[in-house]
Amino acid sequence: MAINYQERIPNNVDLGNDRALQRALEHWQPKFLDWWTDLGPEGFQAADVYLRTATSVDAAGWATFGKVKMPDYRWGIFLADPEQDRTIGFGDEFGKPAWQRVPGEHRSTLRRLIVTQGDTEPASVEQQRRLGLTCPSLYDLRNLFQVNVEEGRHLWAMVYLLHGYFGRDGREEAEELLHRHSGDADNPRILGTFNEPIDDWLSFFMFTYFTDRDGKYQLMSLAESAFDPLARTCRFMLTEESHHMFVGETGVTRVIRRALEMMSELKTDDPELLRRHGVVDLPTIQRYINFWFSSSLDLFGSEQSSNAAGYFANGIKGRPDEGRFEDHICTETVEAMEMPDDNGVISTVEVPTRNAMNEITREGYIRDCMVGLTRWNRTIKRAGFDIELTLPGRRFRRSIGSWANVPVDPQGNIISQADYESGLNEWLPTEADRAYIHSLMHQVTEPGKMAGWIAPPDRGINNQPVDYEYVEFH
């Protein structure tokens, strides 16, 4: 039976008239659905979920709401509208026309970047597949599934580029994206953070706040690419990525708010007493922040990187919001960085700007992460408590780059290895912390009801009430 491509796969890439691409996607789609059934959200494939579906890139079409079974979700392929006569915005080719096809000399580099980005999308679905079984409310369950189907759509976006522009190599890479699995001993996902299990909702909120924000910065960098189809694909993906970070920020806010209610009621900030009353104490939240923020910092790569310099020079990957910088060539400038030597002595070194692109991007990420911390601290202060949540320093618990495996405390000071190892119990979630968080994870699915460890949201989705039946079971 012929597929109505506009109906089954909403798109703005003229899929209906591209026979070769249709055949490739017809071959890939059943395997994607098998993957979704096997490794997507466990136990909810038959539920009707109130989801947002993109049906076009304009304001009217990119957020169409309605109840749908997740395997029937219309995973579309969308590129942001083309920019007429777009030119390359940085590097050695600055000012020349953007590429509509893949230049032969950059083929393998572009393919590797697209595959690495594409690999993170199904990875996070796999990491989160059992979370629905312990959801704190139907509102949260729906938000989880919205994140999951959008990660699935982002996988489709990268697979479209692989199929559409990279020939047989691209088709083989698209198959591999469904063969690697998060945490698999033999065939894990490419980036380490995407092999960490996410089996409690506090970790999920931290992941969507910190790790999806790394994803935002990677997409912003690729949205500057001279390869125009990649740039346009990433620009549209960013409209959906913002919802994932909203889920993270508001989720952590609600956990904090519930803790503050209990602290006010009991007139104490004693963690043990608060735990006996079933809420998450603020020191535990701080340890989870330390863990997920430091994990996410490594995703940007080394402070000095010849790869990053090459991506920039060749126009493949720019800086987020490249337009806000004055110098788009960056051959005459340097960045000052603090580096440790083998004896733990820190000195300031000058690094050519092109080699410092990872660190420039990480800088923007850290500033962005601080926005939520500032809001959380304002909430704590308003409740009358003199406690402040902080981001650990960027040197803390690094496994990539100049600070890899250097024993550093959360304030950024180099300490002895022994002090570092004993300090980790105080700085990162302990087995006891994780066991306690797990003990709170019980499924709540009555419309409008919330688990006792989290406050209700301020408002529902798309003007629906908080007690709307966001997920219907069958």
C-alpha positions as a Markdown table, in Angstrom:
| # | Residue | x | y | z |
|---|---|---|---|---|
| 1 | Met | 0.0 | 0.0 | 0.0 |
| 2 | Ala | 1.4 | 3.4 | -1.0 |
| 3 | Ile | 2.2 | 5.7 | 2.0 |
| 4 | Asn | 0.8 | 9.2 | 2.1 |
| 5 | Tyr | 4.0 | 10.8 | 3.1 |
| 6 | Gln | 2.6 | 14.1 | 4.2 |
| 7 | Glu | 0.1 | 12.3 | 6.4 |
| 8 | Arg | 2.3 | 9.6 | 7.8 |
| 9 | Ile | 5.6 | 11.5 | 7.9 |
| 10 | Pro | 4.8 | 15.3 | 8.1 |
| 11 | Asn | 7.6 | 17.0 | 6.3 |
| 12 | Asn | 8.8 | 20.1 | 4.5 |
| 13 | Val | 11.5 | 18.4 | 2.5 |
| 14 | Asp | 9.3 | 17.3 | -0.5 |
| 15 | Leu | 9.5 | 13.7 | 0.6 |
| 16 | Gly | 6.6 | 12.7 | -1.6 |
| 17 | Asn | 8.7 | 13.5 | -4.8 |
| 18 | Asp | 12.0 | 11.9 | -3.7 |
| 19 | Arg | 11.7 | 8.2 | -4.6 |
| 20 | Ala | 15.2 | 7.2 | -3.4 |
| 21 | Leu | 14.7 | 8.8 | 0.0 |
| 22 | Gln | 11.2 | 7.3 | 0.3 |
| 23 | Arg | 12.6 | 3.8 | -0.4 |
| 24 | Ala | 15.4 | 4.3 | 2.2 |
| 25 | Leu | 12.9 | 5.5 | 4.9 |
| 26 | Glu | 10.4 | 2.7 | 4.0 |
| 27 | His | 13.2 | 0.3 | 4.8 |
| 28 | Trp | 14.2 | 2.1 | 8.0 |
| 29 | Gln | 10.8 | 3.0 | 9.5 |
| 30 | Pro | 9.7 | -0.6 | 10.5 |
| 31 | Lys | 13.1 | -1.1 | 12.3 |
| 32 | Phe | 12.6 | 2.2 | 14.1 |
| 33 | Leu | 9.1 | 1.1 | 15.3 |
| 34 | Asp | 10.5 | -2.2 | 16.4 |
| 35 | Trp | 13.1 | -0.3 | 18.4 |
| 36 | Trp | 10.5 | 2.0 | 19.9 |
| 37 | Thr | 8.3 | -1.0 | 20.9 |
| 38 | Asp | 11.3 | -2.9 | 22.5 |
| 39 | Leu | 13.2 | 0.0 | 24.1 |
| 40 | Gly | 10.8 | 2.9 | 24.2 |
| 41 | Pro | 8.6 | 3.7 | 27.3 |
| 42 | Glu | 7.8 | 0.4 | 29.0 |
| 43 | Gly | 4.2 | -0.5 | 29.7 |
| 44 | Phe | 2.5 | 2.5 | 28.0 |
| 45 | Gln | 2.5 | 1.7 | 24.2 |
| 46 | Ala | -1.3 | 1.3 | 24.2 |
| 47 | Ala | -2.0 | 4.5 | 26.3 |
| 48 | Asp | -3.6 | 7.6 | 24.7 |
| 49 | Val | -1.2 | 10.5 | 25.5 |
| 50 | Tyr | -1.9 | 14.2 | 25.2 |
| 51 | Leu | 1.0 | 15.1 | 22.9 |
| 52 | Arg | 2.3 | 18.0 | 20.9 |
| 53 | Thr | 3.1 | 17.0 | 17.3 |
| 54 | Ala | 4.9 | 19.2 | 14.8 |
| 55 | Thr | 3.1 | 19.2 | 11.4 |
| 56 | Ser | 4.9 | 22.3 | 9.9 |
| 57 | Val | 7.5 | 24.9 | 10.9 |
| 58 | Asp | 5.1 | 27.9 | 11.1 |
| 59 | Ala | 3.5 | 29.1 | 14.3 |
| 60 | Ala | 0.2 | 27.4 | 13.5 |
| 61 | Gly | 1.6 | 24.0 | 12.7 |
| 62 | Trp | 4.6 | 23.2 | 14.9 |
| 63 | Ala | 2.6 | 22.5 | 18.0 |
| 64 | Thr | -0.6 | 20.6 | 17.3 |
| 65 | Phe | -2.0 | 19.0 | 20.5 |
| 66 | Gly | -4.1 | 15.9 | 20.7 |
| 67 | Lys | -4.3 | 12.4 | 22.2 |
| 68 | Val | -2.4 | 9.7 | 20.4 |
| 69 | Lys | -0.9 | 6.3 | 21.0 |
| 70 | Met | 2.9 | 6.7 | 21.0 |
| 71 | Pro | 3.6 | 4.1 | 18.3 |
| 72 | Asp | 1.2 | 6.1 | 16.1 |
| 73 | Tyr | 2.9 | 9.4 | 16.7 |
| 74 | Arg | 3.7 | 11.2 | 13.5 |
| 75 | Trp | 7.5 | 11.6 | 13.6 |
| 76 | Gly | 8.1 | 14.3 | 11.0 |
| 77 | Ile | 11.1 | 15.7 | 9.2 |
| 78 | Phe | 11.4 | 19.5 | 9.4 |
| 79 | Leu | 14.0 | 22.0 | 8.5 |
| 80 | Ala | 13.7 | 25.7 | 9.5 |
| 81 | Asp | 12.8 | 28.0 | 6.6 |
| 82 | Pro | 15.7 | 28.6 | 4.3 |
| 83 | Glu | 17.6 | 31.9 | 4.5 |
| 84 | Gln | 17.9 | 33.4 | 1.1 |
| 85 | Asp | 21.5 | 33.7 | -0.2 |
| 86 | Arg | 22.8 | 32.4 | 3.1 |
| 87 | Thr | 26.6 | 32.7 | 3.5 |
| 88 | Ile | 29.1 | 30.9 | 5.7 |
| 89 | Gly | 29.3 | 32.8 | 9.0 |
| 90 | Phe | 32.8 | 31.9 | 10.3 |
| 91 | Gly | 36.2 | 30.3 | 9.6 |
| 92 | Asp | 38.3 | 30.3 | 6.5 |
| 93 | Glu | 35.3 | 30.2 | 4.1 |
| 94 | Phe | 33.7 | 33.2 | 5.8 |
| 95 | Gly | 31.3 | 35.1 | 3.4 |
| 96 | Lys | 31.2 | 32.4 | 0.8 |
| 97 | Pro | 27.8 | 30.7 | -0.1 |
| 98 | Ala | 26.6 | 28.1 | 2.3 |
| 99 | Trp | 26.7 | 24.5 | 1.1 |
| 100 | Gln | 23.5 | 22.8 | -0.1 |
| 101 | Arg | 25.4 | 19.5 | -0.7 |
| 102 | Val | 28.2 | 17.8 | 1.3 |
| 103 | Pro | 31.6 | 18.9 | 0.1 |
| 104 | Gly | 33.7 | 15.7 | -0.5 |
| 105 | Glu | 36.6 | 16.8 | 1.7 |
| 106 | His | 34.3 | 17.3 | 4.7 |
| 107 | Arg | 32.1 | 14.3 | 4.2 |
| 108 | Ser | 33.5 | 12.0 | 6.9 |
| 109 | Thr | 33.7 | 14.8 | 9.5 |
| 110 | Leu | 30.1 | 15.9 | 8.9 |
| 111 | Arg | 28.9 | 12.4 | 9.0 |
| 112 | Arg | 30.6 | 11.7 | 12.3 |
| 113 | Leu | 29.1 | 14.8 | 13.9 |
| 114 | Ile | 25.6 | 14.0 | 12.7 |
| 115 | Val | 26.0 | 10.4 | 13.9 |
| 116 | Thr | 27.2 | 11.5 | 17.3 |
| 117 | Gln | 24.3 | 13.9 | 17.7 |
| 118 | Gly | 21.9 | 11.4 | 16.4 |
| 119 | Asp | 23.1 | 8.7 | 18.8 |
| 120 | Thr | 22.2 | 10.8 | 21.9 |
| 121 | Glu | 18.5 | 11.0 | 20.9 |
| 122 | Pro | 17.5 | 7.3 | 21.1 |
| 123 | Ala | 20.0 | 6.9 | 24.0 |
| 124 | Ser | 18.0 | 9.2 | 26.3 |
| 125 | Val | 14.8 | 7.3 | 25.4 |
| 126 | Glu | 16.4 | 4.1 | 26.4 |
| 127 | Gln | 17.8 | 5.6 | 29.6 |
| 128 | Gln | 14.3 | 6.8 | 30.6 |
| 129 | Arg | 12.3 | 3.8 | 29.4 |
| 130 | Arg | 11.1 | 2.6 | 32.9 |
| 131 | Leu | 10.4 | 5.9 | 34.5 |
| 132 | Gly | 6.7 | 5.9 | 33.6 |
| 133 | Leu | 6.3 | 3.0 | 36.1 |
| 134 | Thr | 7.1 | 5.4 | 39.0 |
| 135 | Cys | 5.6 | 8.7 | 37.7 |
| 136 | Pro | 4.7 | 11.2 | 40.4 |
| 137 | Ser | 1.6 | 12.4 | 38.4 |
| 138 | Leu | -0.2 | 12.1 | 35.0 |
| 139 | Tyr | 1.1 | 15.6 | 34.3 |
| 140 | Asp | 4.7 | 14.4 | 34.7 |
| 141 | Leu | 4.1 | 11.2 | 32.8 |
| 142 | Arg | 2.8 | 13.1 | 29.9 |
| 143 | Asn | 5.9 | 15.4 | 30.0 |
| 144 | Leu | 8.2 | 12.4 | 30.0 |
| 145 | Phe | 6.5 | 11.0 | 27.0 |
| 146 | Gln | 6.6 | 14.4 | 25.2 |
| 147 | Val | 10.4 | 14.5 | 25.7 |
| 148 | Asn | 10.6 | 10.8 | 24.5 |
| 149 | Val | 8.7 | 11.3 | 21.3 |
| 150 | Glu | 10.6 | 14.5 | 20.5 |
| 151 | Glu | 13.9 | 12.7 | 21.0 |
| 152 | Gly | 12.5 | 10.1 | 18.6 |
| 153 | Arg | 11.8 | 12.9 | 16.1 |
| 154 | His | 15.3 | 14.3 | 16.5 |
| 155 | Leu | 16.6 | 10.9 | 15.6 |
| 156 | Trp | 14.4 | 11.0 | 12.5 |
| 157 | Ala | 15.9 | 14.4 | 11.7 |
| 158 | Met | 19.5 | 13.1 | 11.8 |
| 159 | Val | 18.5 | 9.9 | 9.9 |
| 160 | Tyr | 17.0 | 12.1 | 7.2 |
| 161 | Leu | 20.3 | 13.9 | 6.8 |
| 162 | Leu | 22.2 | 10.6 | 6.7 |
| 163 | His | 19.8 | 9.0 | 4.1 |
| 164 | Gly | 19.4 | 12.2 | 2.1 |
| 165 | Tyr | 23.0 | 13.3 | 1.8 |
| 166 | Phe | 25.5 | 10.5 | 2.6 |
| 167 | Gly | 24.5 | 7.6 | 0.3 |
| 168 | Arg | 25.2 | 4.0 | 1.4 |
| 169 | Asp | 27.5 | 5.1 | 4.2 |
| 170 | Gly | 24.7 | 7.2 | 5.6 |
| 171 | Arg | 22.2 | 4.3 | 5.3 |
| 172 | Glu | 24.5 | 2.0 | 7.2 |
| 173 | Glu | 25.1 | 4.6 | 9.9 |
| 174 | Ala | 21.3 | 5.1 | 10.3 |
| 175 | Glu | 20.9 | 1.3 | 10.9 |
| 176 | Glu | 23.7 | 1.4 | 13.5 |
| 177 | Leu | 21.8 | 4.2 | 15.4 |
| 178 | Leu | 19.2 | 1.5 | 16.2 |
| 179 | His | 21.8 | -1.2 | 17.1 |
| 180 | Arg | 23.7 | 0.6 | 19.8 |
| 181 | His | 21.9 | 0.7 | 23.1 |
| 182 | Ser | 22.4 | 2.7 | 26.3 |
| 183 | Gly | 24.4 | 0.8 | 28.8 |
| 184 | Asp | 24.9 | -2.2 | 26.5 |
| 185 | Ala | 28.2 | -3.9 | 27.5 |
| 186 | Asp | 29.0 | -4.9 | 23.9 |
| 187 | Asn | 27.5 | -2.0 | 21.9 |
| 188 | Pro | 27.0 | 1.0 | 24.1 |
| 189 | Arg | 26.1 | 4.6 | 23.1 |
| 190 | Ile | 28.9 | 6.8 | 21.9 |
| 191 | Leu | 29.0 | 9.3 | 24.7 |
| 192 | Gly | 29.5 | 8.1 | 28.3 |
| 193 | Thr | 26.8 | 10.2 | 30.0 |
| 194 | Phe | 24.2 | 8.5 | 27.7 |
| 195 | Asn | 25.0 | 5.1 | 29.2 |
| 196 | Glu | 24.2 | 6.2 | 32.7 |
| 197 | Pro | 20.9 | 4.7 | 33.9 |
| 198 | Ile | 18.1 | 7.2 | 34.7 |
| 199 | Asp | 15.9 | 5.3 | 37.0 |
| 200 | Asp | 14.5 | 7.9 | 39.3 |
| 201 | Trp | 12.6 | 11.2 | 38.7 |
| 202 | Leu | 15.1 | 13.4 | 40.5 |
| 203 | Ser | 17.8 | 12.1 | 38.1 |
| 204 | Phe | 15.4 | 12.7 | 35.1 |
| 205 | Phe | 14.8 | 16.3 | 36.1 |
| 206 | Met | 18.5 | 16.9 | 36.5 |
| 207 | Phe | 19.2 | 15.2 | 33.2 |
| 208 | Thr | 16.7 | 17.3 | 31.3 |
| 209 | Tyr | 18.0 | 20.5 | 33.1 |
| 210 | Phe | 21.8 | 19.9 | 32.7 |
| 211 | Thr | 22.3 | 17.3 | 30.0 |
| 212 | Asp | 19.6 | 18.4 | 27.6 |
| 213 | Arg | 21.1 | 21.9 | 28.0 |
| 214 | Asp | 24.4 | 20.5 | 26.7 |
| 215 | Gly | 22.3 | 19.3 | 23.8 |
| 216 | Lys | 21.0 | 22.8 | 23.2 |
| 217 | Tyr | 24.5 | 24.1 | 23.0 |
| 218 | Gln | 25.6 | 21.4 | 20.6 |
| 219 | Leu | 22.5 | 22.1 | 18.4 |
| 220 | Met | 23.2 | 25.9 | 18.5 |
| 221 | Ser | 26.8 | 25.2 | 17.3 |
| 222 | Leu | 25.6 | 23.0 | 14.5 |
| 223 | Ala | 22.9 | 25.5 | 13.6 |
| 224 | Glu | 25.7 | 27.8 | 12.5 |
| 225 | Ser | 27.1 | 25.1 | 10.1 |
| 226 | Ala | 28.0 | 26.0 | 6.5 |
| 227 | Phe | 26.2 | 22.7 | 5.6 |
| 228 | Asp | 22.8 | 24.4 | 5.3 |
| 229 | Pro | 20.5 | 21.3 | 5.6 |
| 230 | Leu | 22.2 | 20.5 | 8.9 |
| 231 | Ala | 22.0 | 24.1 | 10.1 |
| 232 | Arg | 18.3 | 24.3 | 9.3 |
| 233 | Thr | 17.5 | 20.9 | 10.9 |
| 234 | Cys | 19.2 | 22.0 | 14.1 |
| 235 | Arg | 17.4 | 25.4 | 14.2 |
| 236 | Phe | 14.0 | 23.6 | 14.2 |
| 237 | Met | 15.1 | 21.0 | 16.8 |
| 238 | Leu | 16.0 | 23.9 | 19.2 |
| 239 | Thr | 12.3 | 24.9 | 19.3 |
| 240 | Glu | 11.5 | 21.5 | 20.8 |
| 241 | Glu | 14.6 | 21.2 | 23.0 |
| 242 | Ser | 13.4 | 24.2 | 25.1 |
| 243 | His | 10.5 | 22.1 | 26.4 |
| 244 | His | 12.9 | 19.4 | 27.7 |
| 245 | Met | 14.8 | 22.0 | 29.7 |
| 246 | Phe | 11.5 | 23.5 | 31.0 |
| 247 | Val | 10.6 | 20.0 | 32.3 |
| 248 | Gly | 13.9 | 19.9 | 34.1 |
| 249 | Glu | 13.8 | 23.3 | 35.6 |
| 250 | Thr | 10.2 | 23.2 | 36.7 |
| 251 | Gly | 10.7 | 19.6 | 38.0 |
| 252 | Val | 13.6 | 20.6 | 40.3 |
| 253 | Thr | 11.7 | 23.7 | 41.3 |
| 254 | Arg | 8.7 | 21.6 | 42.4 |
| 255 | Val | 10.9 | 19.2 | 44.4 |
| 256 | Ile | 12.5 | 22.2 | 46.2 |
| 257 | Arg | 9.1 | 23.8 | 46.8 |
| 258 | Arg | 7.7 | 20.6 | 48.4 |
| 259 | Ala | 10.8 | 20.4 | 50.6 |
| 260 | Leu | 10.4 | 24.0 | 51.7 |
| 261 | Glu | 6.7 | 23.4 | 52.6 |
| 262 | Met | 7.8 | 20.6 | 54.9 |
| 263 | Met | 10.7 | 22.6 | 56.3 |
| 264 | Ser | 8.3 | 25.5 | 57.2 |
| 265 | Glu | 5.8 | 23.1 | 58.7 |
| 266 | Leu | 8.4 | 21.3 | 60.8 |
| 267 | Lys | 10.4 | 24.4 | 61.4 |
| 268 | Thr | 13.6 | 22.6 | 60.6 |
| 269 | Asp | 16.1 | 21.9 | 57.8 |
| 270 | Asp | 17.4 | 18.7 | 59.4 |
| 271 | Pro | 17.7 | 16.2 | 56.5 |
| 272 | Glu | 17.0 | 13.1 | 58.6 |
| 273 | Leu | 13.7 | 14.6 | 59.9 |
| 274 | Leu | 12.7 | 15.8 | 56.4 |
| 275 | Arg | 13.3 | 12.3 | 55.0 |
| 276 | Arg | 11.1 | 10.7 | 57.7 |
| 277 | His | 8.4 | 13.0 | 56.3 |
| 278 | Gly | 9.0 | 11.8 | 52.7 |
| 279 | Val | 10.5 | 14.9 | 51.0 |
| 280 | Val | 13.9 | 15.4 | 49.3 |
| 281 | Asp | 16.2 | 17.5 | 51.5 |
| 282 | Leu | 18.2 | 20.3 | 50.0 |
| 283 | Pro | 21.7 | 18.8 | 50.7 |
| 284 | Thr | 20.6 | 15.8 | 48.6 |
| 285 | Ile | 19.5 | 18.0 | 45.8 |
| 286 | Gln | 22.9 | 19.7 | 45.9 |
| 287 | Arg | 24.7 | 16.4 | 45.6 |
| 288 | Tyr | 22.5 | 15.5 | 42.5 |
| 289 | Ile | 23.3 | 18.9 | 41.0 |
| 290 | Asn | 27.1 | 18.3 | 41.6 |
| 291 | Phe | 26.8 | 14.9 | 39.8 |
| 292 | Trp | 24.8 | 15.8 | 36.8 |
| 293 | Phe | 26.5 | 19.2 | 36.1 |
| 294 | Ser | 30.0 | 17.7 | 36.3 |
| 295 | Ser | 28.9 | 14.8 | 34.0 |
| 296 | Ser | 27.5 | 17.2 | 31.5 |
| 297 | Leu | 30.6 | 19.5 | 31.4 |
| 298 | Asp | 32.7 | 16.6 | 29.9 |
| 299 | Leu | 30.3 | 16.5 | 26.9 |
| 300 | Phe | 31.9 | 19.7 | 25.5 |
| 301 | Gly | 35.3 | 18.0 | 25.1 |
| 302 | Ser | 38.8 | 19.2 | 26.0 |
| 303 | Glu | 39.6 | 22.8 | 26.8 |
| 304 | Gln | 42.2 | 22.8 | 23.9 |
| 305 | Ser | 41.0 | 20.9 | 20.9 |
| 306 | Ser | 42.5 | 20.7 | 17.4 |
| 307 | Asn | 39.3 | 19.0 | 16.3 |
| 308 | Ala | 37.2 | 22.0 | 17.4 |
| 309 | Ala | 39.7 | 24.3 | 15.6 |
| 310 | Gly | 39.3 | 22.3 | 12.4 |
| 311 | Tyr | 35.5 | 22.4 | 12.6 |
| 312 | Phe | 35.6 | 26.1 | 13.0 |
| 313 | Ala | 38.2 | 26.7 | 10.3 |
| 314 | Asn | 36.3 | 24.6 | 7.8 |
| 315 | Gly | 32.9 | 26.1 | 8.6 |
| 316 | Ile | 31.5 | 22.9 | 9.9 |
| 317 | Lys | 30.6 | 23.8 | 13.5 |
| 318 | Gly | 30.6 | 27.4 | 14.9 |
| 319 | Arg | 30.0 | 29.0 | 18.2 |
| 320 | Pro | 26.5 | 29.3 | 19.6 |
| 321 | Asp | 25.0 | 32.6 | 18.4 |
| 322 | Glu | 28.0 | 33.2 | 16.2 |
| 323 | Gly | 26.5 | 36.5 | 15.1 |
| 324 | Arg | 27.1 | 38.1 | 18.5 |
| 325 | Phe | 30.9 | 37.8 | 18.1 |
| 326 | Glu | 32.8 | 40.5 | 16.3 |
| 327 | Asp | 35.6 | 38.4 | 15.0 |
| 328 | His | 34.4 | 35.4 | 12.8 |
| 329 | Ile | 37.9 | 34.4 | 11.6 |
| 330 | Cys | 39.8 | 34.1 | 14.9 |
| 331 | Thr | 43.3 | 33.6 | 13.5 |
| 332 | Glu | 44.9 | 36.5 | 15.4 |
| 333 | Thr | 43.4 | 36.1 | 18.9 |
| 334 | Val | 44.0 | 34.0 | 22.0 |
| 335 | Glu | 42.0 | 32.9 | 25.1 |
| 336 | Ala | 43.6 | 32.8 | 28.6 |
| 337 | Met | 43.0 | 29.6 | 30.4 |
| 338 | Glu | 44.2 | 28.2 | 33.8 |
| 339 | Met | 45.8 | 24.8 | 33.5 |
| 340 | Pro | 47.5 | 22.5 | 36.1 |
| 341 | Asp | 50.9 | 21.0 | 35.5 |
| 342 | Asp | 51.9 | 17.5 | 36.7 |
| 343 | Asn | 52.8 | 18.8 | 40.1 |
| 344 | Gly | 49.4 | 20.5 | 40.6 |
| 345 | Val | 50.7 | 24.0 | 40.0 |
| 346 | Ile | 48.2 | 26.2 | 38.2 |
| 347 | Ser | 49.4 | 28.6 | 35.6 |
| 348 | Thr | 47.6 | 30.8 | 33.0 |
| 349 | Val | 48.3 | 29.9 | 29.4 |
| 350 | Glu | 47.3 | 31.5 | 26.2 |
| 351 | Val | 45.4 | 29.3 | 23.8 |
| 352 | Pro | 44.7 | 30.2 | 20.1 |
| 353 | Thr | 41.0 | 31.1 | 20.0 |
| 354 | Arg | 40.2 | 28.4 | 17.4 |
| 355 | Asn | 41.6 | 25.7 | 19.7 |
| 356 | Ala | 39.5 | 27.1 | 22.6 |
| 357 | Met | 36.1 | 26.7 | 20.9 |
| 358 | Asn | 35.0 | 24.0 | 23.3 |
| 359 | Glu | 35.8 | 26.1 | 26.3 |
| 360 | Ile | 34.0 | 29.2 | 24.8 |
| 361 | Thr | 30.9 | 27.0 | 24.3 |
| 362 | Arg | 31.2 | 25.6 | 27.8 |
| 363 | Glu | 31.4 | 29.1 | 29.2 |
| 364 | Gly | 28.0 | 30.0 | 27.7 |
| 365 | Tyr | 26.6 | 26.7 | 29.0 |
| 366 | Ile | 27.7 | 27.4 | 32.6 |
| 367 | Arg | 26.2 | 30.9 | 32.5 |
| 368 | Asp | 22.9 | 29.4 | 31.2 |
| 369 | Cys | 22.9 | 26.8 | 34.0 |
| 370 | Met | 23.2 | 29.5 | 36.5 |
| 371 | Val | 19.9 | 31.0 | 35.5 |
| 372 | Gly | 17.9 | 28.1 | 37.0 |
| 373 | Leu | 20.1 | 28.1 | 40.1 |
| 374 | Thr | 19.4 | 31.7 | 40.7 |
| 375 | Arg | 15.6 | 31.1 | 40.5 |
| 376 | Trp | 15.8 | 28.1 | 42.8 |
| 377 | Asn | 17.8 | 30.1 | 45.4 |
| 378 | Arg | 15.2 | 32.9 | 45.1 |
| 379 | Thr | 12.5 | 30.4 | 45.9 |
| 380 | Ile | 14.5 | 29.2 | 49.0 |
| 381 | Lys | 15.1 | 32.7 | 50.2 |
| 382 | Arg | 11.5 | 33.7 | 49.8 |
| 383 | Ala | 10.5 | 30.7 | 52.0 |
| 384 | Gly | 12.8 | 32.3 | 54.7 |
| 385 | Phe | 15.7 | 29.8 | 54.6 |
| 386 | Asp | 19.3 | 30.9 | 54.4 |
| 387 | Ile | 20.5 | 28.0 | 52.2 |
| 388 | Glu | 22.1 | 28.4 | 48.8 |
| 389 | Leu | 22.4 | 25.8 | 46.0 |
| 390 | Thr | 25.6 | 26.2 | 43.9 |
| 391 | Leu | 27.1 | 24.9 | 40.8 |
| 392 | Pro | 30.5 | 23.1 | 41.5 |
| 393 | Gly | 33.5 | 24.6 | 39.7 |
| 394 | Arg | 34.2 | 23.5 | 36.2 |
| 395 | Arg | 37.4 | 21.7 | 37.3 |
| 396 | Phe | 35.5 | 19.3 | 39.6 |
| 397 | Arg | 35.2 | 15.6 | 38.7 |
| 398 | Arg | 36.4 | 16.0 | 35.2 |
| 399 | Ser | 37.4 | 13.0 | 33.1 |
| 400 | Ile | 38.2 | 14.8 | 29.8 |
| 401 | Gly | 40.6 | 17.7 | 29.2 |
| 402 | Ser | 43.3 | 19.5 | 31.2 |
| 403 | Trp | 41.5 | 18.8 | 34.5 |
| 404 | Ala | 40.9 | 15.1 | 33.9 |
| 405 | Asn | 41.5 | 13.0 | 37.0 |
| 406 | Val | 42.9 | 16.0 | 38.9 |
| 407 | Pro | 41.7 | 15.9 | 42.5 |
| 408 | Val | 39.7 | 19.1 | 42.9 |
| 409 | Asp | 37.0 | 20.0 | 45.4 |
| 410 | Pro | 33.7 | 21.6 | 44.3 |
| 411 | Gln | 35.1 | 25.1 | 44.9 |
| 412 | Gly | 37.9 | 24.3 | 42.3 |
| 413 | Asn | 40.8 | 23.9 | 44.7 |
| 414 | Ile | 43.4 | 21.1 | 44.1 |
| 415 | Ile | 43.5 | 18.8 | 47.1 |
| 416 | Ser | 45.1 | 15.5 | 47.9 |
| 417 | Gln | 43.8 | 12.3 | 46.3 |
| 418 | Ala | 42.9 | 11.0 | 49.7 |
| 419 | Asp | 40.9 | 14.1 | 50.6 |
| 420 | Tyr | 39.2 | 14.0 | 47.2 |
| 421 | Glu | 38.2 | 10.3 | 47.6 |
| 422 | Ser | 36.8 | 10.8 | 51.1 |
| 423 | Gly | 35.1 | 14.1 | 50.0 |
| 424 | Leu | 33.1 | 12.4 | 47.3 |
| 425 | Asn | 30.7 | 10.9 | 49.9 |
| 426 | Glu | 29.8 | 14.4 | 50.9 |
| 427 | Trp | 29.7 | 15.9 | 47.4 |
| 428 | Leu | 28.0 | 13.3 | 45.3 |
| 429 | Pro | 24.9 | 11.1 | 45.8 |
| 430 | Thr | 25.7 | 8.2 | 48.1 |
| 431 | Glu | 24.2 | 4.7 | 47.9 |
| 432 | Ala | 22.0 | 5.7 | 50.9 |
| 433 | Asp | 20.9 | 8.9 | 49.0 |
| 434 | Arg | 20.0 | 6.8 | 45.9 |
| 435 | Ala | 18.2 | 4.2 | 48.0 |
| 436 | Tyr | 16.2 | 6.9 | 49.7 |
| 437 | Ile | 15.2 | 8.6 | 46.4 |
| 438 | His | 14.2 | 5.2 | 45.0 |
| 439 | Ser | 12.0 | 4.5 | 48.1 |
| 440 | Leu | 10.0 | 7.6 | 47.2 |
| 441 | Met | 9.3 | 6.4 | 43.6 |
| 442 | His | 5.7 | 5.2 | 43.6 |
| 443 | Gln | 3.4 | 5.6 | 40.6 |
| 444 | Val | 0.6 | 8.1 | 41.0 |
| 445 | Thr | -1.9 | 8.1 | 38.1 |
| 446 | Glu | -5.1 | 9.6 | 39.5 |
| 447 | Pro | -5.8 | 12.9 | 37.6 |
| 448 | Gly | -4.7 | 15.9 | 39.6 |
| 449 | Lys | -3.0 | 13.9 | 42.4 |
| 450 | Met | 0.8 | 14.3 | 43.1 |
| 451 | Ala | 3.3 | 12.1 | 44.9 |
| 452 | Gly | 4.2 | 13.4 | 48.3 |
| 453 | Trp | 7.7 | 14.4 | 47.4 |
| 454 | Ile | 6.8 | 16.9 | 44.7 |
| 455 | Ala | 4.6 | 20.1 | 44.6 |
| 456 | Pro | 2.0 | 20.5 | 41.8 |
| 457 | Pro | 2.9 | 22.6 | 38.8 |
| 458 | Asp | 1.7 | 26.2 | 38.5 |
| 459 | Arg | -0.3 | 25.4 | 35.4 |
| 460 | Gly | -1.3 | 22.6 | 33.1 |
| 461 | Ile | -0.2 | 21.9 | 29.5 |
| 462 | Asn | -1.7 | 24.0 | 26.6 |
| 463 | Asn | -4.2 | 25.7 | 28.9 |
| 464 | Gln | -5.5 | 22.4 | 30.2 |
| 465 | Pro | -6.1 | 22.2 | 34.0 |
| 466 | Val | -3.5 | 20.5 | 36.1 |
| 467 | Asp | -6.0 | 17.7 | 36.9 |
| 468 | Tyr | -6.7 | 17.0 | 33.2 |
| 469 | Glu | -6.4 | 13.3 | 32.2 |
| 470 | Tyr | -3.1 | 13.7 | 30.3 |
| 471 | Val | -2.7 | 10.0 | 29.8 |
| 472 | Glu | -5.6 | 7.5 | 29.4 |
| 473 | Phe | -4.9 | 3.8 | 30.0 |
| 474 | His | -6.6 | 0.9 | 28.3 |
